[in-house]
């Protein structure tokens, strides 16, 4: 088996998850050192360990070093198997990141798969379940991937308890995407989710979004989650351009006012709207790996993040592809070629 030596000292959990995905898809093993060395708590956290174990189970892999706090990991993949899988972080760790780790391997499997994932569904620093369902999976669908998701229970930090079910069909071949032209703006919509907290907090966040972005401030756009497994708050903004939807999230925090949460979220949305790129910052990063597996594609985005650059360089270690990015109309045009 081919093995790759990787240094995770300059990145976070994304480098680990991308390496796991690419290992499953290529049959190439890897050893990763200095896992999350730049983080305040380096090494494998619970959600990272869940992703490792999920990848190992899906890919019948041999793993060395899969322990909480481990800073080195050796992963030797086997044959990916379709099937019914249940993965739980055992905490509020992101279930959506676990999904993104195993999904590409499963759409390349020989049969259909069903997944039940438990943990956080609306976490800071992770894609929300709404983003997965409305931005990420539709983008993959345009490439030929058939996958659907149902959110059965919301899970917020720190309680967790969220539940998602995902169905994945085999995909014979991916179509390289072309997401270079932003369609005309159709709508900007806001929604605030509240769990175990006063709906008045959500109305204040919504009011800021209404004043800044012109969204509908009606109280019906504040939803109370039942049952409330723990306190939680997320404000969501959906920007619709043709058949493409960008979903932005702002999370409530202790000692951060509702007005600050709304203003931060509005700032993210305005940065995207003020640009010309077809794809937002987070989706652009997450499109790299499926584009590489497709052997080509291009998109435009308003910002070139450090995550995107580091992810691209990792992908190039596993696949015979080359990424390129060039300034384009105040943003960037990102391409990949085999």
C-alpha positions in Angstrom: 0.0 0.0 0.0 1.2 3.5 -0.8 1.6 5.7 2.3 1.9 9.4 2.6 3.5 11.3 5.5 1.5 14.4 6.4 2.2 17.3 8.9 -1.0 18.7 10.6 1.0 21.3 12.5 -0.3 24.2 10.4 -4.0 23.3 10.3 -7.0 22.1 12.2 -9.4 19.1 12.0 -10.1 19.8 8.4 -6.8 18.5 7.3 -7.5 15.2 9.1 -11.0 14.9 7.7 -9.8 15.6 4.1 -7.0 13.1 4.5 -9.4 10.4 5.7 -11.8 11.1 2.8 -9.0 11.0 0.2 -7.5 7.9 1.7 -10.8 6.1 1.4 -11.3 7.3 -2.2 -7.8 6.5 -3.4 -6.8 3.5 -1.4 -3.7 5.4 -0.2 -2.8 5.2 3.4 -1.3 8.1 5.5 0.4 9.0 8.7 -0.5 12.4 10.1 1.7 14.0 12.7 1.2 17.1 14.9 -2.6 16.8 14.7 -4.2 20.2 15.4 -0.9 21.5 16.9 -1.9 25.1 16.5 -5.1 24.7 18.5 -5.5 25.6 22.1 -6.2 21.9 22.8 -4.1 20.0 20.2 -4.8 16.4 19.2 -7.9 14.4 18.5 -11.1 15.7 20.1 -14.2 13.6 20.3 -15.7 14.8 17.0 -12.4 14.1 15.2 -12.2 10.6 16.8 -15.8 9.9 15.6 -14.8 10.9 12.1 -11.7 8.6 12.2 -13.8 5.7 13.5 -16.5 6.4 10.9 -14.0 6.4 8.1 -12.4 3.2 9.4 -15.7 1.4 9.6 -16.9 2.5 6.1 -13.5 1.7 4.6 -12.7 -1.4 6.6 -9.4 0.3 7.6 -6.6 -0.5 10.0 -6.0 2.5 12.3 -3.2 3.2 14.8 -3.4 6.0 17.3 -7.2 6.6 17.3 -7.4 7.9 20.9 -8.6 11.1 22.5 -5.8 13.6 22.6 -3.6 11.7 20.1 -1.3 13.9 18.0 -0.3 11.2 15.5 -2.5 8.8 13.5 -1.8 6.0 11.0 -4.6 5.1 8.7 -4.6 2.2 6.2 -7.8 1.9 4.2 -9.4 -1.2 3.0 -12.4 -1.7 0.6 -15.2 0.8 1.1 -18.6 -0.9 1.8 -22.0 0.4 1.3 -24.4 -0.3 4.1 -26.5 1.1 7.1 -24.3 3.1 9.5 -24.9 4.8 12.8 -22.3 7.3 14.1 -22.6 9.4 17.2 -20.1 11.9 18.6 -21.3 11.3 22.1 -21.2 15.1 22.6 -22.2 18.3 20.8 -19.3 17.7 18.3 -20.4 18.3 14.8 -22.3 15.5 13.1 -22.2 17.4 9.8 -18.4 17.2 9.7 -18.5 13.4 10.2 -21.0 13.2 7.3 -18.7 15.2 5.0 -15.8 12.8 5.9 -17.5 9.6 4.7 -19.9 10.9 2.1 -17.6 10.9 -1.0 -16.4 7.4 -0.2 -20.0 6.2 0.0 -21.2 7.7 -3.2 -18.3 5.8 -4.9 -19.4 2.5 -3.3 -21.2 -0.2 -5.2 -24.6 0.1 -3.5 -26.8 2.5 -1.6 -26.1 3.5 2.0 -28.1 4.9 4.9 -26.5 6.9 7.7 -27.8 8.0 11.1 -25.6 10.7 12.6 -26.0 12.0 16.2 -24.3 15.0 17.8 -24.2 18.7 17.0 -26.2 19.9 14.0 -25.7 23.7 14.5 -22.2 24.4 15.8 -19.9 27.3 15.5 -17.0 26.6 13.1 -18.9 23.8 11.3 -21.5 23.7 8.5 -25.0 23.7 9.8 -27.5 21.0 8.9 -29.3 23.7 6.9 -26.2 24.5 4.9 -25.7 20.8 4.2 -29.3 20.3 3.0 -29.7 23.5 1.1 -26.2 24.5 -0.2 -23.8 21.6 -0.1 -25.9 18.6 -1.3 -27.6 20.6 -4.1 -24.1 21.6 -5.4 -23.1 17.9 -5.3 -26.4 17.0 -7.0 -25.4 19.2 -10.0 -22.3 17.1 -10.2 -24.3 13.8 -10.3 -24.4 12.9 -6.6 -27.7 11.6 -5.3 -27.9 12.1 -1.6 -30.7 13.4 0.6 -30.8 14.4 4.3 -33.5 14.7 6.9 -33.0 16.6 10.2 -34.9 14.8 12.9 -33.6 16.7 15.9 -31.6 19.9 16.3 -28.5 19.7 18.4 -26.8 22.8 19.8 -23.6 23.3 21.7 -23.1 22.2 24.5 -25.9 19.7 24.9 -25.8 18.1 21.4 -28.5 15.5 20.9 -29.1 16.3 17.2 -30.1 13.5 14.8 -29.7 13.4 11.0 -30.5 10.7 8.6 -28.8 10.6 5.2 -29.5 8.4 2.1 -26.7 8.0 -0.5 -26.9 6.4 -3.9 -23.9 5.2 -5.9 -22.5 7.7 -8.4 -20.8 6.2 -11.4 -19.0 9.4 -12.4 -18.9 13.0 -11.3 -19.5 15.8 -13.7 -17.0 18.7 -13.3 -18.9 21.7 -12.0 -18.9 25.2 -13.5 -20.1 27.7 -10.9 -18.6 30.9 -12.4 -21.5 33.3 -12.9 -23.8 34.4 -10.1 -27.5 34.4 -11.2 -29.7 37.4 -10.4 -30.7 37.8 -6.8 -34.1 36.3 -6.1 -34.5 36.6 -2.3 -32.8 37.1 1.1 -34.6 35.3 3.9 -33.9 35.1 7.6 -34.8 32.5 10.3 -33.8 32.3 13.9 -33.9 29.0 15.9 -34.2 29.1 19.7 -33.8 26.2 22.1 -34.5 26.7 25.8 -34.1 30.5 25.5 -36.4 33.5 25.3 -37.9 34.1 21.8 -37.2 37.8 22.5 -33.5 37.2 21.9 -34.4 35.8 18.4 -36.6 38.8 17.6 -33.8 41.2 18.5 -31.4 39.3 16.2 -34.1 39.3 13.4 -34.6 43.0 13.8 -30.9 43.7 13.2 -31.0 41.5 10.1 -34.1 43.3 8.9 -32.5 46.7 9.3 -29.3 45.7 7.6 -30.4 43.3 4.9 -34.1 44.1 4.5 -35.3 40.7 5.5 -38.8 40.1 6.8 -38.8 40.8 10.6 -42.1 39.1 11.4 -42.0 37.0 14.6 -43.1 33.9 12.6 -39.4 33.7 11.5 -38.4 32.9 15.0 -38.8 29.2 15.7 -38.7 27.5 19.1 -37.2 24.0 19.0 -39.2 21.4 20.8 -38.1 19.4 22.8 -35.4 21.7 24.0 -32.5 19.4 24.8 -30.4 22.4 26.0 -29.9 26.1 25.4 -29.1 27.1 21.9 -29.5 29.9 19.3 -28.6 30.2 15.7 -29.6 32.8 13.2 -29.8 31.8 9.6 -29.8 33.8 6.4 -30.5 32.3 3.0 -29.4 34.1 -0.1 -31.1 32.7 -3.3 -29.5 33.2 -6.7 -31.4 31.1 -9.3 -31.0 27.5 -8.3 -28.2 28.2 -5.9 -28.6 29.0 -2.2 -26.0 30.2 0.2 -26.8 29.6 3.8 -25.1 31.8 6.5 -25.2 31.1 10.2 -24.6 33.2 13.3 -24.5 31.6 16.7 -25.5 33.0 20.1 -22.8 33.0 22.8 -22.6 33.9 26.4 -21.7 37.6 27.0 -22.5 38.4 23.3 -25.7 40.4 22.8 -28.4 39.5 20.3 -27.6 42.7 18.4 -23.9 41.6 18.1 -24.9 38.2 16.8 -27.2 39.8 14.2 -24.6 42.4 13.1 -21.8 39.8 12.7 -24.1 37.6 10.6 -25.3 40.6 8.5 -21.6 41.4 7.9 -20.9 38.0 6.5 -23.9 38.2 4.2 -23.0 41.7 3.0 -19.4 40.7 2.2 -20.8 37.9 -0.1 -23.4 40.2 -1.7 -20.8 43.0 -2.3 -18.7 40.5 -4.3 -19.4 38.9 -7.7 -18.4 35.3 -6.9 -21.0 32.6 -7.5 -19.9 30.6 -4.4 -19.5 31.7 -0.8 -16.4 31.2 1.3 -17.4 28.0 3.1 -18.9 26.2 0.1 -15.9 27.1 -2.0 -13.6 25.2 0.4 -15.9 22.2 0.5 -16.2 22.0 -3.3 -12.5 21.4 -3.8 -12.5 17.7 -2.9 -15.4 16.6 -5.1 -14.0 18.8 -8.0 -10.7 17.0 -7.7 -12.5 13.6 -7.7 -14.3 14.8 -10.9 -11.0 15.7 -12.5 -11.9 19.3 -13.3 -14.2 22.2 -12.7 -14.2 25.9 -11.8 -16.0 28.4 -9.6 -15.7 32.0 -8.6 -15.7 33.2 -5.0 -15.3 36.5 -3.2 -12.6 35.4 -0.8 -9.7 33.0 -0.9 -9.5 31.5 2.6 -6.5 29.9 4.3 -8.6 26.8 4.6 -9.1 26.6 0.9 -5.4 26.9 0.2 -4.3 24.3 2.7 -7.1 21.9 1.6 -6.0 22.3 -2.0 -2.4 21.5 -1.2 -3.4 18.4 0.8 -5.7 17.1 -2.1 -2.8 17.4 -4.5 -0.8 15.0 -2.4 -3.4 12.2 -2.9 -4.7 12.9 -6.4 -3.0 13.7 -9.8 -4.6 17.2 -10.0 -3.5 20.8 -9.8 -5.4 23.7 -8.4 -5.0 27.2 -9.5 -6.6 30.5 -8.4 -6.4 33.9 -10.1 -7.9 37.3 -9.3 -11.3 37.7 -11.0 -13.6 40.7 -10.8 -12.6 41.7 -7.3 -12.6 38.1 -6.1 -11.1 34.8 -7.3 -11.5 32.2 -10.0 -10.6 28.7 -8.7 -9.9 25.9 -11.2 -8.6 22.3 -11.0 -7.2 20.2 -13.8 -6.1 16.5 -13.9 
